[in-house]
Amino acid sequence: MVIIYDNSVLSITAVREDEYFLAGKMIAVSVIHEVPAPHFLSKDLVNHIIGKPSVSATVEDVKDEEIGRALHQVENYFDSRKEFRGHLKIISLIESKTRLKR
């Protein structure tokens, strides 16, 4: 199970298996020993952790298939609405021009 909270993703399985704790220990060891930190965190996640509000993630960046499919459905919905609005504008322009010709 995956939970999305405050633009962060929480995996219940990872919590049960202490994967977040292990990742935290790896980062802490690298900080204490002044060596380069592990490079398994995305730039967006690091920016979020340090308080920089910049997110450049795309739907393709989502690794969870179920969430990715849902995001694609939302994306397609909004794309179809934009296309529909474009058609409505064209239809209203045609209607207004035909009224003027009468």
Beta strands, then each sheet from edge to edge (+ up, - down):
strand 1: 2-5
strand 2: 8-11
sheet 1: 1+ 2-
end
